[in-house]
Amino acid sequence: MDSIKKWKDYIQLLYPVRRNDVQKAAFRKWLMGELKHSGWRAREETYGKLNGSVNVIAGDPERAQVFLCTHYDTAARALVPDFVSPTNVAAHVIYHTMAAVLLLAAAFLLSLAVSFPLRMPELMLPLFLLLAVALLGFSAFGPANPNNANSSTSGVLALLASAKELAFDRRVCLVFLDNNERNLLGASAFKKAHPDRAAENLFIDLDCVGDGDCLLLLPSKYSRWDGDLLAALEAAFPAGEEMTPVLRAKGLHYYPSDNRRFKFHVAVCACRFLAGLGYYIPRLHTKRDTVLSEENAAYVARSVARFVPLYLDGGDPT
């Protein structure tokens, strides 16, 4: 826990925003130093100007059997708070559809407010299109969000803690992905650079694990049929500790993170629960994203360290 608190304080004080090239480079230098202190060999993997991503990889991706990943980049401040409800796909879709409709309505009203007083109706359509693109693109290209405790930082903290617990297991590769907030470009680049490994091996994606006492474990439609995987997850993420694990191997779920780029994956996220809605993650991409539980990071790290030997060779989780 002492290391987790130190990392948390250090990241939030010196690297709270990791959005431009300078901010990301400074953070990666610190990150690779911390991985080295934990016994891992870390390096940067770059993918050219067109992709623009720089991932940090610890371990050997060509030898690893399990990949643990998270993203380290942070987002722009959203005009409308992001909302994720992994097990209630209908609510997720309805919310984001309504948010888009509201932004388009705002663009329409603004274009009307400008063109009508000027008595220039021909101006309305191009102005509407311009404003619509600007408002819808604000979340991608707007000013940086200053607080990113749960979104991004919590995953980094949990993966750093997992690295220390695992003590350089050569069967594991840690991947800190870039550009999650730019259409998962870092994950796409890693998949393209290591196509066989990305297609055949298991990826555990830790994202938004800092705010919430329920920990969702969401296997992909390909992973949920692996009985050994499900048994290892149940044993490695026990109830009765800091968090309540929820392994969901049936039904429809959707988690919009880097896990989507990998065929065999398990998405791991912390959620709150509300009757009638189900599990949800609040306050993403807003200034109110300030909750990052050190206890959550410790639970995830211990559980990941238990999971690896259970999954790979049926070892003792203790």
Secondary structure, DSSP 4 states (H G I P E B T S, - for coil): -HHHHHHHHHHHHH-S---SHHHHHHHHHHHHHHHHHTT--EEEEE-HHHH--EEEEES-TTT-SEEEEEE---PBPPSS-EEE-TT-HHHHHHHHHHHHHHHHHHHHHHHHHHHHHHT-GGGHHHHHHHHHHHHHTHHHHSPBPS--IIIIIHHHHHHHHHHHHHT--TTEEEEEES-TTTTTHHHHHHHHHSHHHHHHSEEEEE-S-SS-SEEEEEE-TTGGG-HHHHHHHHHHS-TTSSSEEEE--SS-----SGGGG-SSEEEEEEEEEETTTEEEEEEETSTT-----HHHHHHHHHHHHHHHHHHHH-----
